[in-house]
Structure formats: C-alpha cells, structure tokens
Amino acid sequence: MTILIAGAGISGLSTAWALTKRGIPVTLLEQGPIPNPLSASGDQHRIIRRAYGGQGGYQRRIGDAYAAWDEMWDDIGRKHLVETGFMLLSQQPGDGGEVYRDGLAVGGYPFEELSPAETAQRYPFIDPATIRYGAVSQEGGVLLCQKIAADLRDWLIANGANVRENAEVTSVDAAAGAVTLADGSTLTGDHVVVTAGAWTLGLFPGLAQSLTTYRTAVVYLTPPEDLREAWERCPAILDPGGPIDGYVLPPVAGTGLKFGAGIHKYKAPPNRDRTPAPGEGETLRNHFSPPFARIEEYRVDDVVTCAYTFTSDEHFFATTQDKATIVSACSGHGYKFGAVVGQKLAEGVVSKDFERARIWLEARD
C-alpha cells in the first residue's frame, strides 16, 4: 500500500506521521517549502483551548487532541506547546466571550471569572470601562507552528517517508488514485489524501457548494514598554468580546504579539491579495480598541496574510471519492486538532472506513 498526500500543512504532515508510524509508505507533496509561509499552518503560533461555545463536539474532543500532541512530542523529541492558559473577555451580552464562557460552564470545565477591575489589575492593557468581565482557564496555550512543521518534516525524512517540497499538485484523478504535478509528471498510489487547505477548491471545484475560501491577515505588534511584561505573562486571549471575532496570542518562545480578527476576512481564492495592503496592520490593530487601552501606541511590526477554507457552520469537512479522501480541517480552528486529524485519517486508510473518520472530524455528536 502506498499513500499520496497532497498538502503539507499540519493535517498533511500529521497524516504522514501517523501512517509512517504504522509502516505504510507515504509520499507527501507540498507546493512550496515546509513550513510554507503561505499556508494556514505556516504562521508563528496558534491557540489550543477547551472553549467552543455551542460546538460541544469539538469541546469534548480536545482531550483526544492533547493526547495526540503528546504522542507527537515523544516522537520528535521536543514539546512545541507553551501552556499559557486562555482568557475570555465580554464587552456586551451574547458576544463571543460570553458564548465561550457559557460553553465552559455547561460542559463543567473550570474557569476563574474576574470583575472588570480585577481583570485590568491583573492585565493592565485592558480598559476596565469597556468590559463586563473576564474569564481565565488554566487549560490551553500556544502551539508553535513553524517549529512543529520543521521537526515533523525532519522526522518523516528520517523515518523513510518520501517528502517532496516545491512539488505542486495541479490535479487529482480520484478514480485512478493519481495526482499530476506542475512539472507534468504523474504519481499513482493506492489512495490519495488531499489536505490542501485553501487550495482544495482548485483541485475539486465541485466542492464549492460545501467550502468557501477566505483571505484574512494577522498583525504582529510591539506594545508600549510599560505594558510589555504584562503581555509576556498574559494567557492566550480566545475572544476579546464585542463584534470583531478576534483573538490575541502573547509573545512566547520567541514569537511576536499577534492580533487576528474574523471581521477582517473576505471571500477570495488563496493566491489573491497575499501582499498586505498599505495601512492594513493599523486597521487590524485598531479593531481591538475597545477593550485594549492606548491601542495607537502599539507599533506595527509585521502583517501576515492568510487563506482559510470554511464550511457554513465552521465544522470540519471530509468526503471520499473513489480512491481520494478530501479533508478541510480549517474553519478557523483546525490547527489545534492537527495531530489527531492525522491519526483519524491514518485509521481510515488502514481500516478503509473513512466514514468513521468523517463522523469524528465533523464532530456533530
């Protein structure tokens, strides 16, 4: 049995890892370098957390995600998870911070609720006049994407996988289990696993009824010097409240202070507008006032564009067509499940029961 994997973001890398551990020959194909800075998995760091609001299926699956990451750390010999915990802020009734907090409460998961004054005393970059409360959980943290990708690439090569960087897949023949590369060559396997992220619709345009690709960006900032220490000890902020659908990752393990906002995304194919627009960093930054005080004093250091594929309800997507299985574990929250997504897809390859993997990935139970 030989498996071809198209796309070496975290889902593709993890699938190759899980199959290689089972002794199954793998050819992993990536259109750029690994890690690829254009990939959704190519940024500095991403959040892992328990809170999921109304998506209880994913909330319950976080334990499996942690177990898979632990197995991966054992294999690569390093742990690329900084356990910061996470924080929620609420600015108005029914906003993201409140939805996530209520989901934790319903699930029986512990958290500490703080008054506005207590929140600002602990984290002085927050304007207490703009929030209703804060909530802090000790379970959660920051995954170091670029380090994970580089170490997985090296582990795969050391363990006999065929890892091909700068090998763009331009088409997939699901009936034949074959892929064609940009150089015109064709590869054939027993099964093709497509983990191409935002480039999925370029290979399977018929999936546009289920998947939509968006372009967005994140901004890296330097805070005022008197707030630097508070940010360095801050939890990951899953939601700052209000209407922006935002998140903030603290500067840990050599990464920058990262702000991202769902309100900033728009529909676009993955290669469009990948150069940041003039002033885009300041626009992104300014979405975060409120709840952060003195936002104009934060210096813009870098703007990184991103492309993601979403389903309408932000659940993962998986389907099998003949000898090809196509997976989109984006929807804005896919990275934290990367290791276990790879395990579930590998189990599907071995058992030939991809339906079981699909049910787990879509997490509707």
Secondary structure by P-SEA (a helix, b strand, c coil): cbbbbccccaaaaaaaaaaaaabbbbbbbbccccccccccccccccccccccccaaaaaaaaaaaaaaaaaaaaaacccccccccbbbbbcccccaaaaaaaaaaaabbbbbbbcaaaaaaaccccccccccbbbbbccbbbbbaaaaaaaaaaaaaaacccccccccccccccccccccccccbbbbccbbbbccccccccccccccccbbbbbbbbbbbbccccaaaaaaaccccccccccccbbbbcccccccbbbbbcccccccccccccccccaaaaaaaacccccccccccccccbbbbbbbbbcccccbbbbbcccbbbbbccccccccaaaaaaaaaaaaaaaccaaaaaaaaaccc
